[in-house]
């Protein structure tokens, strides 16, 4: 009888664990990148050598941004919003949002939420007013007898 509930609970627990592991991985990656930047800027490199080292760190930085943006991209996918080319760059089989793209995505998601709310308000308010009108009509005709 409760087998379905147990299965859902196992899935939810697994999702929570995955989320915690992902947050830990993001923190660890941020620390590693910060340490590497500190080493680069403390070292006695010339401008070109420093720029080359920073360029070698690009895959790590991109992966960090990819992990941080995962939830935002999932919300865009769920809302059916496609990311234009000017707001993202290809990353493996997905898209990595630029800073401007992150702002654009949050604006689009806010608009999407407002549209969903507006839809439900436009649907519920007329039905609610109809119910109130019927109740008021019933009460007024019942009191006049």
Buried (B, 14 or more C-beta within 10 A) or exposed (E): EEEEEEEEEEEEEEEEEEEEEBEEEBEEBBEEBEEBBEEBEEEEBEEEEBEEBBEEBEEEBBBBBBBBBEEBBEBBEEBEBEBEEEBBEEBEEBBBBBEEBBEBBEEBBEEBEEEEEEEEEEEEEEEEEEEEEEEEEEEEEEEEE
